[in-house]
């Protein structure tokens, strides 16, 4: 995500790209823009429409009014997460960081396109880490299980994303 330009009095545009590495199935990269409120940090809208098959999503930036406490249970897009931290460590940029870790607290439906195939996340299989100061998503780790006609299959898909570039951290 790169904040690139102001798009209104209280709106900033962020350019996004997701790609796969390794990518044995040669899936294309996804490129889209998001528009955020400068005053609240909340997502206003995306340039690509919402895919109705996706039943759950999460913040890439914590809105400014979101505050966590260690042991707290919070909802992200209607799903329960347990908060731990703040933790201390080093980010991708070699900077010392302080961050919150959120771990899914129950099984939930993440994707369903009506074909009979569904993707569920099981208890503890989503980890989100947010920088306490910049509010940026540092890491997301999501393991999803394929179900066919309501029955668990042997197939899974896991996405692990790291923030790899940002101008929010001093050199």
N, C-alpha and C positions, 0 to 999 in steps of 0.2 A: 504494500500500500504506500502510495506516495501522494502526499497532499500537494496539489499542483497549482491551484489558483482559486481565488475568491469567485464565487458564482452568484453572489448576491450580498446584501448588507449583512446577513447573519448566516451565510452558507459558504462552505468550502468544499471543493471537489477533491476526491481522492481517487487516483488511478490504481487499479488492481490487476494483478496477473497471478494465476495459479497454473503450475505445470507439474508434470509427473516425472520423477527421476528415481529409479529407473522407470521406463515406460515401454514394456515389452508389447503392449497392445496398441502402441502409437496413438494414444488418445491426444486430441488437440489441447493446447493451452486454453484457458478461459481468461478473457480480458473484459473488464467492465469498469464503470465509474460509479462511485458512491458519493452522496452529497450529505454532509453533516452540518448540524447547527454549531456555529462557533461558540455561542453562549452556553449551550447545554451539553455539547458533546454527543448528542443523540443523532442516530442515523435518520435522515429524512426520507431518502429514496435511493434506489439503484437504477442505473441505466438499462440493465436487462431486467425483465420482469421476473417476478417470483415464480419458481417452478412448483406447481401444486403438489407434485409427488413428494417434495421435501416437507416433512412434518415437524422439523425442529431446526433451529439455527441459533447462533450465539454471537455475542458482541465481538467485534474486532478492536473496538475502543470502548472502555467502560465510560458510560455517561458520568458527568461530573457529580451528579447527586447520588450515585451508587457508592455505598461505603460498606465495608465488610468487617467482621470480627471473627477471630479464631473460634471454630466450633459451630458457627452459625450455619443454619440451613437456609439456602436462598433458592429462588426460582429463576431459571433462565429459559425463556420462551416456554414457560409452563412446566418445566422439568426441574426436579429437586437436585441440588448440589450441596455438598458439605464443604465449608471453607476452612482452609488451614493457613496459618501464617500470621504475620508476615514472615517470609523466608528471606534469607540473604544468599547471594551467590554472584556469579559473573555471567553476563549476557554474551551474545554473539559478537559483540563489539569490544570485548575485553573490559567493559565498564562494570564496576560493582553495582549490583541492582538489589532492590527490595521488591518482593512480589507476593501476590496472593496465589494460592493453588486451590482450584475448585475441582472436586471429583464427584461424578454422578452418583446419586444416592438411591437410584432404583432403575429397574428395566423400563425402557420406553421405546415407542415406535419412532424411527427417524426418517423412514422413506417408504412410500407405498404408491405405486402408479396404477393400481387396480388390475394388474396382470396376474395376480396370484403370488408374485414375489414381493417380499417385504424385507426391510432391514430394521433390525432391532438392536439397540444398545443394551447390554446387560449391566447390572450393578457394578459400579467402580470402573467402567471401561471408557469413560471420557475424562480426560484431564485437561483443564484450561489453566494457564498461568498468565497473570496480568501484572505489568509493572505498576507499582504503587504510585510512582511519581508521574510518569508520562501517560498512564492509563492504557497503554498499548498492549495488545495480546502478544505475548512473547512466544507462547507455545500452545498448540492444540494437538491432542493425541486422541483420536476417536476410532475405536474398534467396533465394527458393526457386523452382526450375524445375519446371514441370509435365512429367511424362512420361506417355504413354499406351501401355499394353502394352509397356513397356520402351523406348520410343522418345521422345527429347527432342522437345517441341513448342516453339512460339514463345512460349508463355504463361509468365509469371512472376508471383509475388506477393512483395511486400516489406513487411516490418513494421519500422518504426523507432519505438522507444519511448524516451522520456526521463523520468527522474524529475523530476516537476514540483512536488512538495510533500513536505516532510518536516519533522518536528520534531527531527531529529537534528542540525541545524545551528543554531548560536546566531544570534539576530537581529543 
